[in-house]
């Protein structure tokens, strides 16, 4: 069977690619991918006129590509290309419907989040053998990472935090601390607001940082620069910190702590969720704390440390059958 790059596409498919290039300004990379996906379809059904394609032909092509080792993501992209072509061409060819419209690719397996162990999280935040944070940047970084792990925030939620609720002119806080109440109000995905707790270590780190914060922020006012005035975490240039700086600083601290893993801000969110579930086993509570709209998103964390749960079961359940008298 010929390889996709050697397959000659029908004229209608070539015209569609030219339309995407000239009228839609698609990139050359996207067009090459679409050409390869269209060639797969032609290769799998040689000699069939495009007008005669049915949903059965599309399903058969997907099944054969899947059997050949194509992954769900590449199958979904192929279906998108086929669906787009027939949507453009079917009316011109007087076809009754788009044969690819009702076909779906196999679902991709959800990969497990990369969480730190409890011991690794403690090493990252306690940094044994290293001096206590003293400079404004060091205090800021410690506070950021404590909050990420303490409250399970997304990176965007962290950088959007204000040190208190601020409303000035057109500016109004969306996420802010209630430090005296040991919690924060967070505006998350989908415009959903939630309250998250601030642990003892996070509160202590935040208080140290707020004492140092004026050294980076200068003296902005709610009237002259409300965003900088309100921002909890400030970068070296005196403005609200960027996500890229948080990522860079976390990687640097992890390296200094000697962690053998590549730590990202989302690693701390994953660690927050998996460690809570290991201890509390309350999926609904973790769903609320993470701000997940669907509990199926939270359920992925139940698979993170099955060995840990199995060990607890073996030690605690009277009928586990593995303990020896």
N, C-alpha and C positions, 0 to 999 in steps of 0.2 A: 504494500500500500504506500503511495507517495507521501513524502513529508509535506507539512503545511506550506513551507516556503516555496515548494515546487509546483503547487496546485495553481492552475489558472482560474481566476475568479470569473463568474459570469459578468456580462457587461453591466447588468443592473447593480450588482454589488460594487463594481468599480465606480460607477456613477455616484453611488451613495457615499463612498469614501471621499470622492472629489467634492461632493456637496458639503460634507463635514469640514473638509479642509478650507474650502473657499468661502462658505457662508457662515460656518460656526467657529472657524478659527481653531479647530482642534490641533493639539500638538502632534508633532511627528511621532512621538513615543506612543501616544494613544492610538493614532491611526495604524501604526504597525501592529499593535496588540489586536485591534479590531480586524485587521486583515488576516492575522493568524487565526483568530477565532472563526471568521467566516470560512477560511480555508478548511478548518476542521469539519465544518458542516458539509461542505461540498465533497470533501474526501470520504466522509462516512456514507454519503448517499450519492454515489457517482451515477451520472446519467439521468437523474430525476429533474424535470423542469421545475423551476422555482414556483410556478403557479400551482403545482400539484402537492406542495408540502402541506402536511397536516400536523396536528398536535402530536400524533403518534410518531412521526418522523423526528420531531424535536426531542420527544422523550427517549426514543431509541438512541439518538445521538448522545444525549447526556449520559445514558446508562453505559454506552460503549466507552466514552471518554473516562467515566468513573472507573470502569473495569481496567482501563489502561493505566490507572494510577494518578489521574488528575485529581487535585484536591478540591474540596468544596468551594474555596475562594476563586480558583481559576474557572470552575464550572459556572459560578455565579456571574463572573465577568463575561464568559462566552455567551451565556443566556442573555445578558444585557445587550451584547452586540447583535445577536440574532433578533432579539425583540425590537431593537431600534431600527434595524434594517427593514424588517417586515412592516413595522408601523409606517415607515416612509414609503415603502414600495407597494404594499398591498392595495391601497386605493388606486394607484396607477395601473395595476394589473387586474383590477376588478375582482380581487379575491374577497371572499365573503368575510373573512376575519384574519387577524394576525395569529398564525399557528403557534407562536411562541408566547403569546400573552398569558396563558394559564399555566405555564410550566414553571416550577420552582426548583432550584438547585438543592442538593442535600445540605443539611445544616452542618456548619463547621463545628467541630468539637471545641468547647470553651476551654481555653488554657487556664491553668491554675495561676492565681496571682503569686508573685514572688514575695513572700513574707520573711522577715527576720525571725530567728528563734528568740525566745525571751532573753536568753543570755546575750545574744548579739545586740538586741535593743538596749540592754543595760550597759554594755560596753560602749556603744555609740553615744549614749547620753551621759553616762557617768565618767567616761574617758579615764579609766584608772591609769595612774602613772603620768598623767598630763596635768599642767597647772590649771587652777580654777579660772573660768572666763573673767577677764578684768576690763579689757578694752570695750568701747561701744560696739564694734563689729562682733567681737566674741560673745558679748552678752546678748546681742540681737540674734545671732545664730543659735545660741543655746535655747533662747525663748522660742524661736520658730520651730525648732525640731521637737522640743518638749510639747508644744501645742499640736503639732502634726500627730504625734504618737498618743497624746493624751485624749484628743478629741476626734481623731479619724478624719481630719479635713482633707478635701481635695486641694491641690496646689493653688488653683484659681481662687478658692474660698479663703485660703490663708492670706494671699497677697491683697485680697479685697477687704480684709478686716480693718476696722477703725478702732482707735483706743477707747473711744466712747461714742455715744450717739451724737451726731452733729447734723444740724439743719441750718444752712446759711445760703440765702439767695436761691439759686437753682440746685444747689448741692444738698443731698440728703443721704445719710448713711444707709447702706443696705445690709451690712454685717458689722457687728460691733461687740466689744467686751462688756460684760457686767462683772467686773473683777470682784466687787464686794459681795456678789452673789455666787461667785465661783462658777460662772457659766458664760456662754457667748451666744448671741443670736446670729444665725448664718442664713444667708440667701443662697440656696443651692440650685441645682439644675431644675429646669422647668419652672423657675420662679417660686419654688417651694421653700418656705422659711421653716427652720427648725432651731431648737435650742440644744446646745451640747454642753456637757460638763467640762470644767477645767480641773484637772487633778492637782494635788498639792505641789508636786514638783514643777508643773507648768505655771502655777500661780507664783511660786517663788521666782522662777526665771523671768516671768513677765514683769514683776515688780523691779527686779534688778535692771532689766532692759529699759523700763519707763524712766528710771532715774538717769540712764545714760542717753536716752533718745534725743534730748535737746542738743547734744553735741553733734549729731548728724543732721537733725532737722532744721537747726537754726531757730528763727523766731517767726514763722509764718502765722498769719491770722486767718480766722474764718472768712474775713472779707477779701483779703488779697489773694490767698491761695488755699481754699477750703480743702482740696484733696490732700495736699501735703500736711496741712494742719491736722486733719482727721486720721491720716494713715497710721496704722499701728507700727508697721515695719517699714523702715526707711533705708534707701540705698546710700552708697558713698557720695552721690551727687545731691543728696538732700531731698530726693523725691521718693514717692512710693516705690517700694522695691519691686523688681521685675521677676517673673517666674524663672527666667534663665539664671539670675543671680542666686536664687534659692537652690536651684539644682547644682550649680557650681560649688557653692559653699558646703552643701551637704556631702558632696563627693569628696571634697577636701577634708572635712572633719572625719568622714569614714576612713579615709586613707591614714590620717594621723592616728586614729584609734586602732589601726591594724586589722580592720575587718577584711576578710578574704572575699567579700562580695561587692558587686557594683550597686550601691544603694541609691535609690531615687526617692523623691518625695512620696510617690505613690506606694513605695515599699513600706513606709511608716503607716499609711492608711490601711494597707493590707495587714500589717502586723497588729495594729489596733484591733481590727475585726477578728482575726484568727485567735489572738490571745484572749479576747473577751469570751469568745465562744468556747474556748478550751476550759475556761473557769466557770462561766455562768450557764452555758448551754441555752441561752434565751435568744432565739433567732429573731423574734419580733422586735425585741429591744435593740439589737444590733442594727436591724433594718432601719429603725427610726433614727438611731444615732448617725448612721452613714448617709441618711437622706435618700435611700433607694425607693423609687416609686413602686417597684415590683419585688416581692420577696424572693422570686427566683434568682434575681441578681445577687442577693445576700447568700443564698443557699450554696453558692460556689465555695464559700469559706468553710462549709462543713466538711469539705474534702481535703482541706489543707494539711491536717495533721491526724490522719486516721490512726497511725501507729500510736500516737499519744493517747487517743481515746481508747484504743484496744488495750493499752497497758493499764489505764484506769479501770476498765471493765474487768480485766483479769485479776486485779488486786482487790476490787470492791464487790463484785457480784458473787453471791454465795453459791451459785450453780455454774460458775465459769468452767470449772473442771480442770483448771491448770495449776491450782495451788496444791502443794504437797503437805500432808500432815507430818 
